[in-house]
Amino acid sequence: MAITASMVKTLRERTGVGMMECKKALTAAEGDIEKAIEDMRKSGQAKAAKRAGRIAADGVVAQAISDDQKHGVLIEVNCETDFVAKDANFTSFANTITQRALQTGVTDVEELMALPLHDGEETTVEEARQALVAKLGENLQVRRITQHHTDGTLAGYQHGVRIGVLIDYTGGDVTLGKDLAMHVAASNPLCITEDQVSPSVLDKEREIATAQAQSSGKPADIIDKMVAGRLRKYLAEITLLGQAFIKDPGTTVAKLLQKQQVKVQGFTRFEVGEGIQKKTENFRDEVMAQAAAAHG
């Protein structure tokens, strides 16, 4: 029986197990989703599946750069608590799959999960993840991956294990590259230059600045100048070139690069858990809800 993408999607949603493993289970079960789930439970994959619904917003960002500094990778691997994030088994897994990504050049999480954990081994990254879930007792997820290839130079910086940066530049030396990566980690610019700022972002900021200026009750020409000034300040804050350099706040990154004849071609900054909505537990509300349900 042909295994369709929708069947794989359904099984994945019901179990929380990776796509490749779902496809294998469906193939073995000849397309019978219920049998596939039963087989997964028997094989121990159910442990991973049961925990798949938990929010994993802690973890690490791991990075690797090739010896010639032309190829680099950033990966975010999530868990539920900072306790597990510090576990040697967890960090070893994160570092191992980052090296695998560097070796193979994969750019997609699903592709990465289907790879052997080590060359010549049968155990896949996904199988290793599931084994780690069973061992550590938390939901663990490989959340995202990015690869950089350059004709210039790549530098990296890690702030602990929670923030990782890769920066692509030409000119300058390794020390400056690391300083620029550290600056991106600390200042979190949205983009490199003003012309890269999305028009919709700029329009929204202009709308806010205009509303704030109009509340001052000043004449229209003064309001226009106030809005223009606030937009200039905003653009300086969110663009790498406009920001004050973290190691020398008296100069901008643009002036630093101009002085040293360096050009930044791109950067990526990952921070653990950004964009993930953490579930906040309110014990009082939980007790009240249970009591209401009991007397309902």
Kinemage of the C-alpha trace (Angstrom):
@kinemage 1
@onewidth
@group {chain A} dominant
@subgroup {mainchain}
@vectorlist {calphas} color= white
{ca met a 1} P 0.000 0.000 0.000
{ca ala a 2} L 1.263 3.491 -0.911
{ca ile a 3} L 2.106 5.609 2.124
{ca thr a 4} L 0.887 9.156 1.493
{ca ala a 5} L 2.175 12.406 2.984
{ca ser a 6} L -1.185 12.985 4.683
{ca met a 7} L -0.972 9.581 6.416
{ca val a 8} L 2.513 10.415 7.689
{ca lys a 9} L 1.285 13.837 8.862
{ca thr a 10} L -1.643 12.272 10.737
{ca leu a 11} L 0.573 9.742 12.501
{ca arg a 12} L 3.087 12.414 13.383
{ca glu a 13} L 0.398 14.654 14.876
{ca arg a 14} L -0.966 11.789 16.950
{ca thr a 15} L 2.385 10.528 18.237
{ca gly a 16} L 4.809 13.446 18.112
{ca val a 17} L 7.402 11.122 16.552
{ca gly a 18} L 9.584 12.312 13.653
{ca met a 19} L 8.443 12.133 10.045
{ca met a 20} L 10.933 9.477 8.902
{ca glu a 21} L 10.064 7.173 11.803
{ca cys a 22} L 6.354 7.628 11.121
{ca lys a 23} L 6.859 6.677 7.483
{ca lys a 24} L 8.823 3.559 8.498
{ca ala a 25} L 6.120 2.551 11.001
{ca leu a 26} L 3.346 3.023 8.431
{ca thr a 27} L 5.237 1.023 5.837
{ca ala a 28} L 5.749 -1.839 8.316
{ca ala a 29} L 2.060 -1.664 9.300
{ca glu a 30} L 0.971 -1.574 5.638
{ca gly a 31} L -0.736 1.788 6.078
{ca asp a 32} L -2.711 0.869 9.213
{ca ile a 33} L -2.331 3.930 11.463
{ca glu a 34} L -3.681 2.232 14.609
{ca lys a 35} L -1.296 -0.702 14.174
{ca ala a 36} L 1.576 1.705 13.562
{ca ile a 37} L 0.795 3.485 16.846
{ca glu a 38} L 0.598 0.155 18.686
{ca asp a 39} L 3.944 -0.932 17.207
{ca met a 40} L 5.506 2.383 18.196
{ca arg a 41} L 4.302 1.972 21.751
{ca lys a 42} L 5.733 -1.549 21.889
{ca ser a 43} L 9.109 -0.367 20.593
{ca gly a 44} L 9.353 2.358 23.228
{ca gln a 45} L 8.760 5.269 20.900
{ca ala a 46} L 5.611 6.002 22.872
{ca lys a 47} L 7.710 7.454 25.668
{ca ala a 48} L 8.957 10.094 23.290
{ca ala a 49} L 5.468 10.575 21.909
{ca lys a 50} L 3.893 11.103 25.334
{ca arg a 51} L 6.355 13.864 26.067
{ca ala a 52} L 6.096 15.494 22.649
{ca gly a 53} L 3.253 17.753 23.775
{ca arg a 54} L 5.301 19.386 26.501
{ca ile a 55} L 6.745 22.797 25.724
{ca ala a 56} L 10.501 22.685 25.218
{ca ala a 57} L 11.683 26.278 25.526
{ca asp a 58} L 15.049 25.740 27.210
{ca gly a 59} L 18.118 24.159 25.661
{ca val a 60} L 21.274 25.144 23.800
{ca val a 61} L 22.483 26.791 20.629
{ca ala a 62} L 25.458 24.920 19.171
{ca gln a 63} L 27.726 26.090 16.374
{ca ala a 64} L 30.533 24.771 14.206
{ca ile a 65} L 32.789 26.451 11.643
{ca ser a 66} L 35.011 24.685 9.120
{ca asp a 67} L 38.800 25.011 9.418
{ca asp a 68} L 38.956 27.292 6.379
{ca gln a 69} L 36.239 29.546 7.891
{ca lys a 70} L 34.145 29.281 4.716
{ca his a 71} L 31.327 27.109 6.061
{ca gly a 72} L 29.430 27.326 9.336
{ca val a 73} L 26.297 25.999 11.007
{ca leu a 74} L 24.052 27.033 13.904
{ca ile a 75} L 21.563 24.638 15.503
{ca glu a 76} L 19.057 25.128 18.311
{ca val a 77} L 18.198 22.035 20.363
{ca asn a 78} L 15.450 22.415 22.938
{ca cys a 79} L 14.536 20.721 26.207
{ca glu a 80} L 12.135 21.612 29.004
{ca thr a 81} L 14.462 22.669 31.840
{ca asp a 82} L 17.854 24.292 32.313
{ca phe a 83} L 18.819 21.243 34.391
{ca val a 84} L 18.672 19.004 31.312
{ca ala a 85} L 20.211 21.774 29.174
{ca lys a 86} L 23.357 21.371 31.306
{ca asp a 87} L 23.334 17.565 31.156
{ca ala a 88} L 26.451 16.139 29.468
{ca asn a 89} L 24.381 13.667 27.401
{ca phe a 90} L 22.199 16.487 26.064
{ca thr a 91} L 25.079 18.826 25.200
{ca ser a 92} L 27.003 15.957 23.613
{ca phe a 93} L 23.990 15.176 21.383
{ca ala a 94} L 23.696 18.841 20.360
{ca asn a 95} L 27.388 19.119 19.521
{ca thr a 96} L 27.434 15.798 17.645
{ca ile a 97} L 24.533 16.690 15.357
{ca thr a 98} L 26.035 20.133 14.738
{ca gln a 99} L 29.221 18.485 13.488
{ca arg a 100} L 27.128 16.112 11.341
{ca ala a 101} L 25.363 19.104 9.821
{ca leu a 102} L 28.701 20.760 9.094
{ca gln a 103} L 30.013 17.575 7.450
{ca thr a 104} L 26.942 16.932 5.315
{ca gly a 105} L 25.693 20.447 4.577
{ca val a 106} L 22.043 19.627 5.385
{ca thr a 107} L 19.852 22.706 5.666
{ca asp a 108} L 16.602 21.120 6.851
{ca val a 109} L 15.792 19.652 10.268
{ca glu a 110} L 13.954 16.658 8.768
{ca glu a 111} L 16.963 15.806 6.601
{ca leu a 112} L 19.235 16.065 9.615
{ca met a 113} L 17.015 13.776 11.712
{ca ala a 114} L 17.167 11.090 9.018
{ca leu a 115} L 20.990 11.017 8.934
{ca pro a 116} L 23.036 8.424 10.816
{ca leu a 117} L 24.236 9.961 14.086
{ca his a 118} L 27.780 8.917 13.161
{ca asp a 119} L 29.218 7.831 9.820
{ca gly a 120} L 28.741 4.120 9.211
{ca glu a 121} L 26.222 3.643 12.036
{ca glu a 122} L 22.605 2.531 11.646
{ca thr a 123} L 21.250 4.693 14.487
{ca thr a 124} L 19.727 7.861 13.063
{ca val a 125} L 19.735 11.282 14.701
{ca glu a 126} L 15.985 10.872 15.304
{ca glu a 127} L 16.478 7.486 16.985
{ca ala a 128} L 19.229 8.967 19.156
{ca arg a 129} L 16.876 11.834 20.094
{ca gln a 130} L 14.155 9.399 21.131
{ca ala a 131} L 16.612 7.366 23.211
{ca leu a 132} L 17.691 10.566 24.943
{ca val a 133} L 14.052 11.482 25.646
{ca ala a 134} L 13.592 8.120 27.359
{ca lys a 135} L 16.822 8.548 29.325
{ca leu a 136} L 16.377 12.157 30.457
{ca gly a 137} L 12.580 12.175 30.801
{ca glu a 138} L 11.964 15.425 28.918
{ca asn a 139} L 10.673 16.481 25.530
{ca leu a 140} L 13.747 17.181 23.374
{ca gln a 141} L 13.456 18.788 19.948
{ca val a 142} L 15.855 19.907 17.254
{ca arg a 143} L 14.128 23.183 16.491
{ca arg a 144} L 16.065 24.879 13.684
{ca ile a 145} L 19.259 24.898 11.660
{ca thr a 146} L 21.021 27.386 9.430
{ca gln a 147} L 24.060 26.977 7.203
{ca his a 148} L 26.395 29.730 5.987
{ca his a 149} L 28.699 29.383 2.966
{ca thr a 150} L 30.882 32.330 2.038
{ca asp a 151} L 33.598 33.583 -0.278
{ca gly a 152} L 34.699 35.797 2.611
{ca thr a 153} L 35.310 34.737 6.206
{ca leu a 154} L 33.018 33.333 8.892
{ca ala a 155} L 33.413 34.122 12.572
{ca gly a 156} L 31.319 32.870 15.455
{ca tyr a 157} L 30.515 33.820 19.014
{ca gln a 158} L 28.606 32.023 21.745
{ca his a 159} L 27.272 33.690 24.860
{ca gly a 160} L 27.185 30.708 27.185
{ca val a 161} L 25.022 28.096 25.468
{ca arg a 162} L 21.922 30.233 24.968
{ca ile a 163} L 22.979 32.641 22.206
{ca gly a 164} L 24.978 31.791 19.100
{ca val a 165} L 26.041 34.046 16.229
{ca leu a 166} L 27.657 33.475 12.841
{ca ile a 167} L 28.871 36.530 10.928
{ca asp a 168} L 30.050 36.628 7.318
{ca tyr a 169} L 32.532 39.389 6.454
{ca thr a 170} L 35.355 40.416 4.117
{ca gly a 171} L 38.552 42.217 5.145
{ca gly a 172} L 39.779 42.588 8.701
{ca asp a 173} L 41.154 39.855 10.922
{ca val a 174} L 39.826 37.040 13.079
{ca thr a 175} L 39.777 39.211 16.223
{ca leu a 176} L 37.556 41.808 14.570
{ca gly a 177} L 35.279 39.053 13.230
{ca lys a 178} L 34.778 37.676 16.731
{ca asp a 179} L 34.200 41.183 18.102
{ca leu a 180} L 31.514 41.794 15.470
{ca ala a 181} L 29.856 38.451 16.276
{ca met a 182} L 29.918 39.351 19.983
{ca his a 183} L 28.352 42.722 19.153
{ca val a 184} L 25.505 40.996 17.272
{ca ala a 185} L 24.958 38.650 20.234
{ca ala a 186} L 24.701 41.590 22.649
{ca ser a 187} L 22.862 44.183 20.528
{ca asn a 188} L 20.615 41.911 18.445
{ca pro a 189} L 20.345 44.048 15.278
{ca leu a 190} L 17.424 43.334 12.968
{ca cys a 191} L 19.499 43.685 9.794
{ca ile a 192} L 22.742 45.176 8.483
{ca thr a 193} L 21.641 48.386 6.737
{ca glu a 194} L 18.622 50.705 6.717
{ca asp a 195} L 17.576 49.671 3.203
{ca gln a 196} L 17.057 46.098 4.480
{ca val a 197} L 14.349 47.180 6.931
{ca ser a 198} L 10.929 45.986 5.799
{ca pro a 199} L 8.644 48.845 4.603
{ca ser a 200} L 5.844 47.455 6.782
{ca val a 201} L 8.078 47.651 9.883
{ca leu a 202} L 9.030 51.220 8.989
{ca asp a 203} L 5.408 52.206 8.325
{ca lys a 204} L 4.321 50.851 11.700
{ca glu a 205} L 7.128 52.718 13.482
{ca arg a 206} L 6.257 55.922 11.601
{ca glu a 207} L 2.618 55.511 12.659
{ca ile a 208} L 3.632 55.139 16.320
{ca ala a 209} L 6.065 58.076 16.160
{ca thr a 210} L 3.423 60.280 14.508
{ca ala a 211} L 0.809 59.457 17.170
{ca gln a 212} L 3.319 60.221 19.922
{ca ala a 213} L 4.369 63.526 18.294
{ca gln a 214} L 0.785 64.647 17.664
{ca ser a 215} L -0.049 64.234 21.336
{ca ser a 216} L 2.450 67.038 22.062
{ca gly a 217} L 0.101 69.555 20.434
{ca lys a 218} L 2.940 71.167 18.478
{ca pro a 219} L 2.583 72.625 14.919
{ca ala a 220} L 2.590 70.266 11.926
{ca asp a 221} L 6.077 71.259 10.713
{ca ile a 222} L 7.553 70.576 14.162
{ca ile a 223} L 5.700 67.249 14.316
{ca asp a 224} L 7.245 66.233 10.957
{ca lys a 225} L 10.720 66.992 12.313
{ca met a 226} L 9.986 65.050 15.505
{ca val a 227} L 8.818 62.012 13.503
{ca ala a 228} L 11.860 62.150 11.222
{ca gly a 229} L 14.158 62.341 14.260
{ca arg a 230} L 12.497 59.392 15.970
{ca leu a 231} L 12.715 57.297 12.807
{ca arg a 232} L 16.436 58.073 12.462
{ca lys a 233} L 16.974 57.002 16.070
{ca tyr a 234} L 14.925 53.827 15.556
{ca leu a 235} L 16.878 52.857 12.420
{ca ala a 236} L 20.172 53.425 14.232
{ca glu a 237} L 19.021 51.118 17.036
{ca ile a 238} L 17.920 48.199 14.850
{ca thr a 239} L 20.600 48.200 12.111
{ca leu a 240} L 24.061 46.765 12.676
{ca leu a 241} L 25.797 49.667 10.931
{ca gly a 242} L 23.823 52.255 12.886
{ca gln a 243} L 24.479 50.794 16.334
{ca ala a 244} L 27.171 52.027 18.730
{ca phe a 245} L 29.957 49.431 18.775
{ca ile a 246} L 29.708 47.356 21.959
{ca lys a 247} L 33.457 47.623 22.737
{ca asp a 248} L 33.671 51.334 21.897
{ca pro a 249} L 30.308 53.093 22.348
{ca gly a 250} L 31.828 56.334 21.078
{ca thr a 251} L 31.878 55.007 17.510
{ca thr a 252} L 29.299 53.297 15.330
{ca val a 253} L 29.802 49.906 13.707
{ca ala a 254} L 29.644 51.668 10.314
{ca lys a 255} L 32.598 53.920 11.227
{ca leu a 256} L 34.550 50.960 12.635
{ca leu a 257} L 34.075 48.954 9.434
{ca gln a 258} L 34.948 51.919 7.233
{ca lys a 259} L 38.145 52.568 9.186
{ca gln a 260} L 39.267 48.939 8.905
{ca gln a 261} L 37.952 48.445 5.347
{ca val a 262} L 35.646 45.623 6.355
{ca lys a 263} L 32.269 44.696 4.899
{ca val a 264} L 29.659 42.557 6.679
{ca gln a 265} L 27.865 40.336 4.164
{ca gly a 266} L 25.411 38.676 6.531
{ca phe a 267} L 24.807 37.266 9.984
{ca thr a 268} L 22.531 34.885 11.864
{ca arg a 269} L 21.738 35.089 15.566
{ca phe a 270} L 19.956 32.256 17.402
{ca glu a 271} L 18.731 32.627 20.968
{ca val a 272} L 17.285 29.670 22.849
{ca gly a 273} L 13.502 29.712 23.045
{ca glu a 274} L 12.896 32.956 21.136
{ca gly a 275} L 9.368 32.915 19.753
{ca ile a 276} L 8.283 29.907 21.841
{ca gln a 277} L 5.349 30.584 24.133
{ca lys a 278} L 6.199 29.133 27.520
{ca lys a 279} L 3.316 27.697 29.479
{ca thr a 280} L 2.938 29.413 32.844
{ca glu a 281} L 1.545 27.253 35.568
{ca asn a 282} L -0.825 28.920 38.006
{ca phe a 283} L -1.423 26.498 40.853
{ca arg a 284} L -4.374 28.440 42.292
{ca asp a 285} L -6.172 28.589 38.938
{ca glu a 286} L -5.506 24.895 38.373
{ca val a 287} L -6.992 23.946 41.758
{ca met a 288} L -10.021 26.202 41.185
{ca ala a 289} L -10.607 24.671 37.759
{ca gln a 290} L -10.422 21.154 39.169
{ca ala a 291} L -12.808 22.081 41.981
{ca ala a 292} L -15.277 23.614 39.530
{ca ala a 293} L -15.121 20.520 37.353
{ca ala a 294} L -15.708 18.263 40.366
{ca his a 295} L -18.833 20.184 41.379
{ca gly a 296} L -20.045 20.753 37.834
